[in-house]
Amino acid sequence: MQERIQNLKKAIEFERQAELDRYAELINDQSIKEHVAAGITLYPVDFSNEQYTPFEDLLLEFKINENQDPYQFSSNGKVSLFSENNAENVEGVVANFKNNVLSIQLENNEKPDWIKSGKLGLNALPDTRTADIQLATLRTVEAGELPLATLFYKIGSKQEFDVEPLEFEGFNASQNTAINHLIASNPFHIVHGPPGTGKTKTLVQAIIQLAAAGKKIMVAAPSNAATDHITRAIARENTAVVRMGNSFKISESVQPFTLRSQVLNSPFMDVVKRLKKDAETIRKKAFKYKRNFDSEAYKERKRLRYELKEIRRDIRKIEQEMSLGFINSAQIITGTFIGLQDKKLRNLKVDAVFIDEAGQAVEPSIWTVAHYAPKLFMAGDPLQLPPTIFTDKAKSLGLGVSLIEQGIKLGIPTTLLDIQYRMNHKIMQFSNAQFYEGKLTAHESVSEQSLVSDTHETIEFIDTAGCGYTETKDESGGILNLGEVELIQKRIAEIELDEISVGIISPYRRQVSLIEESIIKQNKNAQTIDSFQGQEKDLIIVSLVRSNENGIIGFLKDYRRMNVALTRAKKKLIIIGDSATIGNDTFYKNLLDYIETQGTYRSAWEYMY
């Protein structure tokens, strides 16, 4: 265990330093224009509004150029505001982004005097908070101060638990087995949920059962999307749930369950509103323009500012008390790993921590929330998307091996959910054989489903070999394949799309952008593989993109990601690619062989004229 933890510490330090180095490389000795091109600067931006939140936090709103992509400006990410006419920068965090307006909450809570002087810009700053928290947690584990981590590595395959075989209506045998383990007294259990096997449904049932027994539960996930998904499912059964986090990426349907929303709708907000009204009156007096600003006026302004500060302090105290009240009364707390680091949770104790989509989380992130409880349950699929790692050094130190993988290797009790409710059996079978040892079964309700309007098999490969559909690179180095986009258009035109859902997937972000620009209309959406995790559509089209003389397949080598792409379709899966490029790879050779025997194998030549 100690060697593993030491390696993880080194890996996180490499990742942390890589982020700082990447930023330094981009920011040093370059012009603002180059910073904008690199995506770390928005310039110029127009200051459009200022407002105070109900809890007296100052928000500054900036209209940004719609041609600039703020992808580096993530929710709660650190930023600095600068002016071309002022050497001073002020720092803050991103509070919201909507309709090309970026809202910033400043750290010092005061608007700079120079905000209307010259052109303004925003720099995305490197944010090492996540890495710092993970490193601190790993030191705690290393010192033996997180008993659950020590126990996890110590007992491993020695664990054997008897559970009472309760049956829950509407759940199959493997799901019932998982639920029983999750509500039993064991400190660990892993639910291995391959695509479409009802992992979320199973997890939620266990959580609801524990909550009904008076237990307090925490649920964590690596992303806002995954957290929102399980929060929605829980709230349908139990509304005593609090979703932590202030991210603007939290979906609208989950907003009513956020801590902030519940506090804002509390009856005690009437007191806050009165105090806020007083604060607004004082603020107007304190910052009122005066032609002659003498010493008496200065003293008066100083007094008003102090009074304003005291009111803010009272408001924050009330907010803190209301927040703690909701947290303490909630049966279920949900959030991302970073969202659950909120200081308001510092003294929280729960009976069990559930990790959803654990296969996508690096191990240190899970230990950052495991201290809240004596039990740790993980659910996910280590054969789908792995954790995102940026440096080869971190990968070599094992950071890409998730804790759910570690647990399965150690012999932590694991239940495989073995009946899938999403795909036609022919769509399922290739991944079943390649990844799941043939242990999955398609439920009879989906096994034979197909598109009525399509005459080909439910899994289809359109081969572009020899058609001249060669991959290209754009000016930024993004890989795309225009020929495949044109082929997608022609193939979609042959299918009756009324009342079916359609998704188009590619491993390459630039190809996705090209598809969006060219063919996306209502009822179709294009996303990268990572973005499509957890989703399903009646028809899925996968654009592999790679087509070159050297057989270089790049991202396609990540078979776990491809497992995600191949298992999103319910009724029809169409794969477009160049067999001459991918066919030398064993995985893709097996895929082509499978489609030749069980599906429809076609040539793009059919669409050339």
C-alpha positions as CSV (number, residue, x, y, z in Angstrom):
1,M,0.0,0.0,0.0
2,Q,2.7,2.5,1.0
3,E,4.5,2.1,-2.4
4,R,1.2,2.6,-4.2
5,I,0.4,5.8,-2.2
6,Q,3.9,7.2,-2.8
7,N,3.6,6.6,-6.5
8,L,0.2,8.3,-6.5
9,K,1.7,11.4,-4.7
10,K,4.5,11.6,-7.3
11,A,1.9,11.2,-10.1
12,I,-0.3,14.0,-8.8
13,E,2.8,16.2,-8.4
14,F,3.7,15.6,-12.0
15,E,0.1,16.4,-13.1
16,R,0.1,19.6,-11.0
17,Q,3.5,20.7,-12.3
18,A,2.4,20.0,-15.9
19,E,-0.6,22.2,-15.5
20,L,1.7,25.0,-14.2
21,D,4.3,24.5,-16.9
22,R,1.6,24.5,-19.7
23,Y,0.3,27.8,-18.4
24,A,3.7,29.3,-18.1
25,E,4.6,28.2,-21.6
26,L,1.5,29.8,-23.0
27,I,1.6,33.0,-21.0
28,N,5.3,33.9,-21.1
29,D,6.8,36.0,-23.9
30,Q,3.6,35.9,-25.9
31,S,1.3,38.6,-27.0
32,I,-2.4,38.9,-26.0
33,K,-3.3,37.8,-29.5
34,E,-1.4,34.6,-29.0
35,H,-3.0,34.1,-25.6
36,V,-6.4,34.5,-27.1
37,A,-5.5,31.9,-29.8
38,A,-4.3,29.5,-27.1
39,G,-7.6,29.8,-25.4
40,I,-6.3,31.1,-22.0
41,T,-7.3,34.7,-22.6
42,L,-10.6,36.4,-23.5
43,Y,-9.9,39.9,-25.0
44,P,-11.3,42.3,-25.3
45,V,-14.3,41.8,-23.0
46,D,-17.0,44.4,-22.3
47,F,-17.9,45.1,-18.6
48,S,-21.7,45.1,-18.8
49,N,-23.1,44.9,-15.2
50,E,-22.4,44.5,-11.6
51,Q,-24.7,43.0,-9.0
52,Y,-24.6,41.6,-5.5
53,T,-25.8,38.1,-4.8
54,P,-28.3,37.6,-1.9
55,F,-25.3,37.0,0.3
56,E,-23.5,40.2,-0.7
57,D,-21.0,38.6,-3.0
58,L,-20.0,40.9,-5.8
59,L,-20.5,39.6,-9.3
60,L,-19.1,41.4,-12.4
61,E,-20.6,40.5,-15.7
62,F,-18.6,40.6,-19.0
63,K,-19.9,40.3,-22.5
64,I,-17.4,38.2,-24.5
65,N,-16.8,37.9,-28.2
66,E,-18.9,35.1,-29.5
67,N,-16.0,34.0,-31.8
68,Q,-13.8,33.3,-28.7
69,D,-14.2,29.9,-27.0
70,P,-14.2,30.1,-23.2
71,Y,-13.5,26.3,-22.8
72,Q,-10.6,27.1,-20.4
73,F,-12.8,29.1,-18.2
74,S,-14.4,26.3,-16.3
75,S,-16.9,26.7,-13.5
76,N,-15.3,27.9,-10.3
77,G,-12.0,28.2,-12.2
78,K,-9.6,30.9,-11.2
79,V,-9.3,34.0,-13.4
80,S,-7.6,37.4,-13.4
81,L,-9.2,40.6,-14.7
82,F,-6.8,43.1,-16.3
83,S,-6.9,46.4,-18.2
84,E,-4.6,47.6,-21.0
85,N,-4.2,50.8,-19.0
86,N,-3.5,49.4,-15.6
87,A,-0.7,47.2,-14.3
88,E,-2.8,45.8,-11.5
89,N,-4.7,42.6,-11.9
90,V,-7.5,41.3,-9.7
91,E,-8.4,37.7,-9.2
92,G,-11.7,35.9,-8.9
93,V,-13.5,32.7,-9.9
94,V,-16.0,32.0,-12.7
95,A,-19.5,32.1,-11.3
96,N,-21.6,31.7,-14.4
97,F,-21.5,31.6,-18.2
98,K,-24.6,32.0,-20.3
99,N,-25.5,33.8,-23.5
100,N,-21.9,34.9,-24.1
101,V,-21.9,36.6,-20.6
102,L,-19.2,35.5,-18.2
103,S,-19.9,36.3,-14.5
104,I,-16.9,36.7,-12.2
105,Q,-16.9,36.7,-8.4
106,L,-13.9,38.7,-7.1
107,E,-11.9,37.5,-4.2
108,N,-11.7,40.9,-2.5
109,N,-15.4,41.6,-3.2
110,E,-14.6,45.1,-4.5
111,K,-14.9,46.4,-8.0
112,P,-11.6,47.9,-9.2
113,D,-11.5,51.6,-9.9
114,W,-10.0,51.1,-13.4
115,I,-12.8,48.8,-14.7
116,K,-14.0,51.5,-17.1
117,S,-10.5,52.6,-18.2
118,G,-9.3,51.0,-21.4
119,K,-9.9,47.6,-22.9
120,L,-10.4,44.7,-20.4
121,G,-9.4,41.1,-20.6
122,L,-9.7,37.9,-18.6
123,N,-6.9,35.3,-18.1
124,A,-7.7,31.8,-17.1
125,L,-5.3,30.9,-14.3
126,P,-3.9,27.5,-13.5
127,D,-6.0,26.0,-10.7
128,T,-4.1,23.5,-8.5
129,R,-6.8,23.3,-5.8
130,T,-7.9,19.7,-6.8
131,A,-4.3,18.5,-6.9
132,D,-3.5,20.2,-3.6
133,I,-6.5,18.5,-1.9
134,Q,-5.5,15.1,-3.4
135,L,-1.9,15.5,-2.2
136,A,-3.0,16.4,1.3
137,T,-5.4,13.4,1.4
138,L,-2.7,11.0,0.2
139,R,-0.4,12.3,3.0
140,T,-3.2,11.5,5.5
141,V,-3.5,8.0,4.0
142,E,0.2,7.5,4.1
143,A,0.2,8.4,7.8
144,G,-2.4,5.8,8.5
145,E,-5.0,8.5,9.5
146,L,-7.6,7.4,7.0
147,P,-8.5,3.9,8.4
148,L,-10.9,3.0,5.5
149,A,-8.0,3.3,3.0
150,T,-5.8,1.1,5.2
151,L,-8.5,-1.5,5.6
152,F,-9.2,-1.5,1.8
153,Y,-5.6,-2.5,1.0
154,K,-5.2,-4.7,4.1
155,I,-8.1,-7.2,3.8
156,G,-8.6,-7.5,0.1
157,S,-9.5,-11.0,-0.9
158,K,-9.9,-12.0,2.8
159,Q,-13.4,-10.4,2.7
160,E,-16.3,-12.8,2.8
161,F,-19.7,-11.6,3.8
162,D,-23.1,-13.3,4.1
163,V,-26.0,-11.1,3.2
164,E,-29.7,-11.7,3.7
165,P,-31.2,-12.6,0.3
166,L,-33.9,-10.0,0.1
167,E,-35.7,-9.6,-3.2
168,F,-36.8,-6.2,-4.5
169,E,-39.5,-6.0,-7.1
170,G,-38.5,-4.9,-10.5
171,F,-34.9,-6.0,-10.2
172,N,-33.1,-9.0,-11.7
173,A,-31.0,-11.5,-9.8
174,S,-27.7,-9.7,-10.2
175,Q,-29.2,-6.4,-9.3
176,N,-30.8,-7.8,-6.2
177,T,-27.5,-9.4,-5.2
178,A,-25.8,-6.0,-5.5
179,I,-28.5,-4.2,-3.5
180,N,-28.2,-6.7,-0.7
181,H,-24.5,-6.3,-0.4
182,L,-24.8,-2.5,-0.4
183,I,-27.3,-2.5,2.4
184,A,-25.5,-5.1,4.5
185,S,-22.9,-4.4,7.2
186,N,-19.8,-4.9,5.0
187,P,-17.4,-1.9,4.7
188,F,-16.8,-2.3,0.9
189,H,-18.6,-3.5,-2.2
190,I,-18.1,-2.9,-5.9
191,V,-21.0,-2.9,-8.4
192,H,-19.6,-3.6,-11.9
193,G,-22.1,-2.2,-14.3
194,P,-21.5,-2.7,-18.0
195,P,-23.4,-0.6,-20.5
196,G,-27.2,-0.7,-20.1
197,T,-27.3,-3.0,-17.1
198,G,-29.1,-0.7,-14.8
199,K,-26.2,0.4,-12.6
200,T,-27.9,3.7,-11.6
201,K,-31.2,2.1,-10.9
202,T,-29.5,-0.5,-8.7
203,L,-27.4,2.1,-6.8
204,V,-30.4,4.3,-6.2
205,Q,-32.4,1.5,-4.8
206,A,-29.7,0.7,-2.3
207,I,-29.4,4.4,-1.3
208,I,-33.2,4.7,-0.8
209,Q,-33.3,1.5,1.3
210,L,-30.5,2.8,3.5
211,A,-32.1,6.2,3.8
212,A,-35.4,4.6,4.8
213,A,-33.5,2.8,7.6
214,G,-32.4,6.2,8.9
215,K,-28.9,6.2,7.5
216,K,-27.3,9.3,6.1
217,I,-25.6,8.8,2.7
218,M,-23.1,10.7,0.6
219,V,-23.0,10.2,-3.2
220,A,-20.0,11.4,-5.2
221,A,-19.1,11.3,-8.9
222,P,-16.3,12.7,-11.1
223,S,-18.4,15.1,-13.2
224,N,-21.3,17.4,-12.8
225,A,-23.2,15.4,-15.5
226,A,-22.8,12.1,-13.6
227,T,-23.7,13.8,-10.3
228,D,-26.8,15.4,-11.8
229,H,-27.9,12.1,-13.3
230,I,-27.9,10.1,-10.1
231,T,-29.2,13.1,-8.1
232,R,-32.3,13.2,-10.4
233,A,-32.8,9.5,-10.0
234,I,-32.5,9.7,-6.2
235,A,-34.8,12.8,-5.9
236,R,-37.6,10.9,-7.7
237,E,-37.7,8.5,-4.7
238,N,-36.5,10.7,-1.8
239,T,-36.5,14.5,-1.9
240,A,-34.4,14.9,1.3
241,V,-31.4,15.4,-0.9
242,V,-28.9,18.3,-1.1
243,R,-26.8,18.7,-4.2
244,M,-23.5,20.5,-3.2
245,G,-21.6,22.8,-5.6
246,N,-22.2,26.1,-7.2
247,S,-21.2,25.1,-10.7
248,F,-23.1,26.7,-13.6
249,K,-22.8,23.3,-15.2
250,I,-25.4,21.9,-12.8
251,S,-28.5,21.1,-14.9
252,E,-31.7,23.1,-14.5
253,S,-33.7,20.0,-13.4
254,V,-31.3,19.6,-10.4
255,Q,-31.1,23.2,-9.4
256,P,-34.0,23.0,-6.9
257,F,-32.0,20.4,-4.9
258,T,-28.8,22.5,-4.7
259,L,-27.9,23.8,-1.3
260,R,-27.9,27.3,-2.7
261,S,-31.4,27.0,-4.1
262,Q,-32.8,25.5,-0.9
263,V,-31.2,28.3,1.2
264,L,-32.6,31.0,-1.1
265,N,-36.1,29.6,-0.8
266,S,-35.8,29.4,3.0
267,P,-38.2,31.5,5.1
268,F,-35.2,32.9,6.9
269,M,-34.2,34.7,3.7
270,D,-36.7,37.5,4.7
271,V,-34.1,38.5,7.3
272,V,-31.3,38.4,4.7
273,K,-33.4,40.5,2.3
274,R,-33.9,43.2,5.0
275,L,-30.2,43.3,5.7
276,K,-29.4,43.4,2.0
277,K,-31.7,46.4,1.6
278,D,-29.9,48.1,4.4
279,A,-26.6,47.3,2.8
280,E,-27.7,48.7,-0.5
281,T,-28.7,52.0,1.1
282,I,-25.3,52.2,2.9
283,R,-23.5,51.3,-0.3
284,K,-25.1,54.2,-2.2
285,K,-24.1,56.6,0.5
286,A,-20.6,55.3,0.9
287,F,-19.8,55.5,-2.8
288,K,-21.8,58.6,-3.7
289,Y,-19.7,61.0,-5.8
290,K,-18.6,64.2,-4.1
291,R,-17.0,67.1,-5.8
292,N,-15.2,68.2,-2.6
293,F,-13.9,65.2,-0.7
294,D,-12.6,66.5,2.6
295,S,-11.4,64.7,5.7
296,E,-14.9,64.7,7.2
297,A,-16.3,63.0,4.1
298,Y,-13.4,60.6,4.2
299,K,-14.2,59.6,7.8
300,E,-17.9,59.3,6.9
301,R,-17.1,57.0,4.0
302,K,-14.8,54.9,6.2
303,R,-17.6,54.6,8.8
304,L,-20.1,53.6,6.2
305,R,-17.8,51.0,4.8
306,Y,-17.3,49.5,8.2
307,E,-21.0,49.4,8.7
308,L,-21.4,47.7,5.4
309,K,-18.7,45.1,6.4
310,E,-20.6,44.3,9.6
311,I,-23.9,43.8,7.7
312,R,-22.1,41.5,5.3
313,R,-20.7,39.5,8.2
314,D,-24.2,39.2,9.7
315,I,-25.6,38.0,6.3
316,R,-22.8,35.4,5.9
317,K,-23.5,34.1,9.4
318,I,-27.2,33.6,8.6
319,E,-26.3,31.9,5.4
320,Q,-23.9,29.6,7.2
321,E,-26.6,28.7,9.8
322,M,-29.2,28.0,7.1
323,S,-26.8,26.0,5.0
324,L,-25.8,23.8,8.0
325,G,-29.4,23.3,8.8
326,F,-30.2,21.9,5.4
327,I,-27.0,19.8,5.3
328,N,-27.8,18.3,8.8
329,S,-31.5,17.6,7.9
330,A,-30.7,16.0,4.5
331,Q,-30.6,12.2,4.3
332,I,-28.6,12.2,1.1
333,I,-25.7,14.6,0.1
334,T,-24.5,14.5,-3.5
335,G,-21.7,16.3,-5.3
336,T,-18.6,16.1,-7.4
337,F,-15.4,15.3,-5.5
338,I,-14.4,18.9,-5.5
339,G,-17.9,20.1,-4.7
340,L,-17.8,17.9,-1.5
341,Q,-14.7,19.7,-0.2
342,D,-17.0,22.6,0.9
343,K,-16.0,23.9,4.3
344,K,-19.6,23.6,5.4
345,L,-19.2,19.8,5.3
346,R,-16.1,19.9,7.5
347,N,-17.7,18.2,10.5
348,L,-20.2,16.1,8.6
349,K,-20.4,12.3,9.3
350,V,-22.4,9.9,7.1
351,D,-23.0,6.2,7.3
352,A,-21.8,5.3,3.8
353,V,-20.2,7.0,0.8
354,F,-21.2,5.9,-2.7
355,I,-19.0,6.6,-5.7
356,D,-20.8,6.5,-9.1
357,E,-18.8,6.2,-12.3
358,A,-15.8,5.2,-10.2
359,G,-13.9,3.9,-13.3
360,Q,-13.5,7.5,-14.4
361,A,-12.0,8.8,-11.2
362,V,-8.4,8.8,-10.2
363,E,-7.8,7.0,-6.9
364,P,-6.8,10.1,-4.8
365,S,-10.1,11.8,-5.6
366,I,-12.1,9.0,-4.0
367,W,-10.0,9.1,-0.8
368,T,-10.8,12.9,-0.6
369,V,-14.4,12.0,0.3
370,A,-14.0,8.5,1.9
371,H,-13.2,10.1,5.3
372,Y,-16.8,11.1,5.7
373,A,-18.0,7.5,6.4
374,P,-16.9,4.0,7.7
375,K,-18.2,2.4,4.4
376,L,-17.2,2.9,0.8
377,F,-19.2,1.5,-2.1
378,M,-18.1,2.0,-5.7
379,A,-20.1,1.5,-8.9
380,G,-18.9,1.8,-12.5
381,D,-17.2,0.0,-15.3
382,P,-13.4,-0.2,-15.4
383,L,-13.8,-1.3,-19.0
384,Q,-15.3,1.9,-20.2
385,L,-13.8,5.5,-19.9
386,P,-10.6,5.6,-17.8
387,P,-9.6,8.6,-15.7
388,T,-8.2,11.5,-17.6
389,I,-4.4,11.7,-17.2
390,F,-2.3,14.4,-18.9
391,T,1.3,13.2,-18.4
392,D,3.0,9.9,-19.4
393,K,4.9,10.1,-16.1
394,A,1.7,10.0,-14.1
395,K,0.4,7.1,-16.2
396,S,3.6,5.1,-15.6
397,L,3.2,5.6,-11.9
398,G,-0.3,4.1,-12.0
399,L,-2.5,7.1,-11.7
400,G,-4.6,5.8,-14.6
401,V,-5.5,2.7,-12.7
402,S,-8.8,3.5,-10.9
403,L,-9.6,2.4,-7.4
404,I,-12.4,0.3,-8.7
405,E,-9.8,-1.6,-10.8
406,Q,-7.6,-1.9,-7.7
407,G,-10.5,-3.2,-5.7
408,I,-11.4,-5.9,-8.2
409,K,-7.7,-7.0,-8.4
410,L,-7.5,-7.1,-4.6
411,G,-10.6,-9.2,-4.3
412,I,-13.0,-6.7,-2.8
413,P,-16.4,-8.3,-3.2
414,T,-17.9,-7.4,-6.6
415,T,-21.2,-8.0,-8.2
416,L,-21.3,-8.0,-12.0
417,L,-24.7,-6.8,-13.4
418,D,-25.2,-9.3,-16.2
419,I,-28.4,-8.4,-18.0
420,Q,-28.4,-5.3,-20.3
421,Y,-31.6,-3.4,-21.2
422,R,-30.3,-1.1,-23.9
423,M,-29.1,-2.9,-27.1
424,N,-30.1,-5.3,-29.7
425,H,-28.1,-8.5,-29.0
426,K,-26.0,-8.1,-32.1
427,I,-24.9,-4.6,-31.1
428,M,-24.0,-6.0,-27.7
429,Q,-22.2,-9.1,-28.6
430,F,-18.9,-7.8,-29.9
431,S,-18.2,-5.8,-26.7
432,N,-19.6,-8.7,-24.6
433,A,-17.0,-11.0,-26.1
434,Q,-14.1,-8.5,-26.1
435,F,-14.5,-7.0,-22.7
436,Y,-17.0,-9.0,-20.5
437,E,-16.0,-12.7,-21.2
438,G,-19.4,-13.3,-22.8
439,K,-21.2,-12.9,-19.4
440,L,-23.8,-10.4,-20.6
441,T,-27.3,-11.3,-21.8
442,A,-29.6,-8.9,-23.7
443,H,-33.0,-8.8,-22.0
444,E,-35.8,-10.1,-24.2
445,S,-37.4,-6.6,-24.3
446,V,-34.5,-5.3,-26.3
447,S,-32.7,-8.3,-27.8
448,E,-34.4,-8.1,-31.2
449,Q,-35.3,-4.4,-31.4
450,S,-34.3,-2.6,-34.7
451,L,-35.1,0.3,-37.0
452,V,-38.2,-0.6,-38.9
453,S,-37.2,1.7,-41.8
454,D,-33.7,0.2,-42.3
455,T,-33.1,-2.9,-44.4
456,H,-29.6,-3.6,-43.2
457,E,-28.4,-5.5,-40.1
458,T,-28.5,-3.7,-36.7
459,I,-24.7,-3.4,-36.8
460,E,-23.1,-2.0,-40.0
461,F,-19.7,-1.0,-41.2
462,I,-19.2,1.3,-44.2
463,D,-15.6,0.9,-45.4
464,T,-13.9,3.9,-47.0
465,A,-10.8,2.1,-48.1
466,G,-9.7,3.1,-51.5
467,C,-12.2,5.9,-51.8
468,G,-9.8,8.8,-51.2
469,Y,-11.4,9.8,-47.9
470,T,-8.1,10.7,-46.4
471,E,-7.8,12.4,-43.0
472,T,-6.6,16.0,-42.8
473,K,-5.4,18.4,-40.2
474,D,-6.7,22.0,-39.7
475,E,-4.5,24.9,-38.8
476,S,-4.7,24.1,-35.0
477,G,-3.7,20.4,-35.6
478,G,-7.1,19.0,-35.2
479,I,-7.7,15.8,-37.2
480,L,-10.8,15.6,-39.4
481,N,-12.2,13.6,-42.3
482,L,-14.5,15.6,-44.6
483,G,-15.3,12.5,-46.7
484,E,-16.8,10.7,-43.7
485,V,-19.0,13.7,-42.9
486,E,-20.4,13.6,-46.5
487,L,-20.9,9.9,-46.1
488,I,-22.8,10.4,-42.8
489,Q,-25.1,12.9,-44.6
490,K,-25.9,10.4,-47.4
491,R,-26.5,7.5,-45.0
492,I,-28.8,9.5,-42.7
493,A,-30.8,10.5,-45.8
494,E,-31.7,6.8,-46.4
495,I,-33.3,6.4,-42.9
496,E,-36.7,7.5,-41.8
497,L,-35.8,9.7,-38.8
498,D,-39.3,10.4,-37.5
499,E,-39.6,9.4,-33.8
500,I,-36.1,8.0,-33.4
501,S,-33.2,9.6,-31.6
502,V,-29.9,9.9,-33.3
503,G,-26.4,10.4,-32.0
504,I,-23.1,10.9,-34.0
505,I,-19.9,10.1,-32.2
506,S,-16.2,10.6,-33.0
507,P,-13.0,10.4,-31.0
508,Y,-11.9,13.7,-32.5
509,R,-13.2,17.0,-31.3
510,R,-12.5,18.7,-34.6
511,Q,-14.5,16.1,-36.5
512,V,-17.4,16.6,-34.1
513,S,-17.3,20.4,-34.8
514,L,-17.3,19.7,-38.5
515,I,-20.3,17.5,-38.2
516,E,-22.1,20.1,-36.1
517,E,-21.4,22.8,-38.7
518,S,-22.4,20.6,-41.6
519,I,-25.4,18.3,-40.8
520,I,-26.8,18.7,-37.3
521,K,-30.4,19.6,-37.2
522,Q,-33.2,18.9,-34.7
523,N,-33.3,15.4,-33.3
524,K,-29.6,14.7,-34.0
525,N,-26.6,15.6,-31.8
526,A,-22.8,15.1,-32.3
527,Q,-20.4,14.6,-29.4
528,T,-17.0,13.2,-28.6
529,I,-17.0,9.7,-27.0
530,D,-16.2,11.1,-23.6
531,S,-19.3,13.4,-23.8
532,F,-21.5,10.5,-24.8
533,Q,-20.7,8.4,-21.7
534,G,-23.9,7.4,-20.0
535,Q,-26.1,8.3,-22.9
536,E,-28.0,6.1,-25.4
537,K,-29.8,6.7,-28.8
538,D,-31.9,4.6,-31.1
539,L,-29.4,5.2,-33.9
540,I,-25.7,5.8,-33.4
541,I,-23.2,6.7,-36.1
542,V,-19.5,6.4,-35.3
543,S,-17.0,8.3,-37.4
544,L,-13.5,6.8,-36.9
545,V,-11.8,9.6,-38.9
546,R,-8.4,7.9,-39.3
547,S,-7.4,7.2,-42.9
548,N,-3.7,7.3,-43.8
549,E,-1.0,5.2,-45.5
550,N,0.9,4.4,-42.4
551,G,-1.9,2.7,-40.4
552,I,-1.6,5.3,-37.6
553,I,-4.8,5.1,-35.5
554,G,-4.1,7.5,-32.6
555,F,-6.9,7.8,-30.2
556,L,-8.5,4.7,-31.6
557,K,-6.0,2.7,-29.7
558,D,-7.9,3.5,-26.5
559,Y,-10.2,0.4,-26.7
560,R,-12.0,1.3,-23.5
561,R,-13.2,4.5,-25.1
562,M,-14.2,2.6,-28.2
563,N,-16.2,0.3,-25.9
564,V,-18.3,3.3,-24.9
565,A,-18.8,4.3,-28.6
566,L,-19.9,0.9,-29.6
567,T,-22.5,0.5,-26.8
568,R,-24.6,3.7,-27.0
569,A,-26.9,2.4,-29.8
570,K,-30.2,0.7,-28.9
571,K,-31.5,-0.3,-32.4
572,K,-28.9,0.5,-35.0
573,L,-25.1,1.0,-35.0
574,I,-23.3,2.4,-38.1
575,I,-19.5,2.6,-38.0
576,I,-17.7,4.5,-40.8
577,G,-13.9,3.9,-41.2
578,D,-11.0,2.9,-43.4
579,S,-10.3,-0.9,-43.0
580,A,-6.9,-0.4,-44.6
581,T,-5.9,1.9,-41.8
582,I,-7.5,0.1,-38.8
583,G,-7.4,-3.5,-40.0
584,N,-3.8,-4.2,-38.9
585,D,-4.9,-3.6,-35.3
586,T,-6.1,-6.8,-33.6
587,F,-9.1,-5.2,-31.9
588,Y,-10.4,-3.6,-35.1
589,K,-9.6,-6.7,-37.1
590,N,-11.9,-8.6,-34.7
591,L,-14.5,-5.9,-35.1
592,L,-14.5,-6.1,-38.9
593,D,-14.6,-9.9,-38.8
594,Y,-17.6,-9.8,-36.4
595,I,-19.5,-7.4,-38.6
596,E,-18.8,-9.5,-41.7
597,T,-20.4,-12.5,-40.1
598,Q,-23.1,-10.9,-37.9
599,G,-23.8,-7.6,-39.5
600,T,-23.7,-5.7,-42.8
601,Y,-20.3,-4.9,-44.3
602,R,-20.5,-2.3,-47.1
603,S,-18.2,-0.2,-49.2
604,A,-18.3,3.6,-49.4
605,W,-18.1,3.1,-53.2
606,E,-21.8,2.6,-53.1
607,Y,-22.1,6.3,-52.3
608,M,-19.5,7.7,-54.7
609,Y,-21.8,8.3,-57.6
